[in-house]
C-alpha cells in the first residue's frame, strides 16, 4: 500500500480524465506516473516513486507540460520515474 504525500493529494482531482502507468521494479520500488488534461487543456503530470514498504521516496507534480500530448508526457514521466528510482536506490546503498 502506498503512503501518499502532500504533493499527490494537492495534485489529485478525480473529476479530470487521466491516464496512469504503475510499475513495480525488480527491487520492489513502485513507480506511479499519471497524466491528465486540465480544464484549460494543459497536459499535467504526477510522478511518484515509492519504497517496497509503501513510503513515498519522491513525489513531483507538473502543472503544465507545454507542447506535449498526454501520451508523450506519460512516456517521458515513466522514464524519469525509473531514473529517479535507480538514483534513489543507489543513494540509499551508499548511506547504509
C-alpha angles and dihedrals in degrees: 000000000000120000103217120214132214093271091062095045092049090050099042119104115162091193093069123081110246143170124222138202116194120181136170112212124216093265093052096259110143124215125198120188121178130180130187144164116252119224087261092053100257118144107237129188142197124198121192129179117190133185119240086259089060096251115141111250096175135359125179133170129198118204091199139013099192115216094006127117119219089257095052093044091049092052091049092046094051091052091047092049092050092050091048092050092051092046094048092048092050090051091051091052092052092049095050 
